[in-house]
Amino acid sequence: MSLKTIGIIPARYGSSRFPGKPLANICGKPMIWWVYNTLSQMREISETRVATDDERIFRCVSEFGGKAIMTGECASGTDRVAEACRDLDFDIVLNIQGDEPMVRPELIRKLLSAFDDEYVKMATLRRKIDNEMELRDPNIAKLIINNKEDAIYFSRSEIPYNRENADIIYYKHIGIYGYTRNFLFEFVSWPQSSLEKAECLEQLRVIENGYAIRTVETQFQSIGVDLPEHIKAVEKEMESMIK
């Protein structure tokens, strides 16, 4: 039996490092349009909505013909997703951040493949780190996994610490998620955890509560936008794909 999947794009206006980020212009379109357009065209996703607490973002989505839901203030993107889809019908919900204009269908299909295992409640993606800059960058979350490919820990620091110069594969976290319906609402019922607060990584709430997050390795790269200067890198990549 196929699982009904919906996509929710949490998008807030008040980013401390880049206010108004979802509305930033990328190649003539607002950033949020690029994410919405990718999800809404995938046959695997039955419905796509933007979840926001800001009228400007809501209005922008409505103007380009998309669907948006107003939410209240939320502690994390996952909390916003849960509020937005509480009354919707689905088996799996995807949480695709509004600052991922380069997210590709191949990435999303990789994520969905994790749910071929009926025991998976939450899944995300990982990619091998191939340069020192990414490894040292605190804006890029790293992760370590066990033999089942479930995440053991996520950190903004380099993990594991390679004391003996062993042959280690380092992974970066690609921050898109999938959850089963029941697990999503269980997740957001828990208070923020101490490690989540320390690292500012909401997925640590799951690990601290004793649950597994399945990770799937991908070779595809999604360029997220954290700062205004990242816009140029995204536009350059988009232009190279068109040529």
Buried (B, 14 or more C-beta within 10 A) or exposed (E): EEBBBBBBBBBBBEBEEBEBBBBBEBEEBBBBBBBBBBBBEBEBBBBBBBBBBBEEBBEBBEEEEBEBBBBEEBBBBBBBBBBBBEEBEBBBBBBBBBBBBBBBBEBBBBBBBBBEEEEBBBBBBBBEBEEEEBBEBEEBBBBBBEEEBBBBBBBBEBBEEEEEEEEEEBBBBBBBBBBBBEBBEBBBEEEBBEBBEEBEBBBBBBBBEEBBBBBBBBEBEBBBBBEEEBBEEBBEEBEEEEE
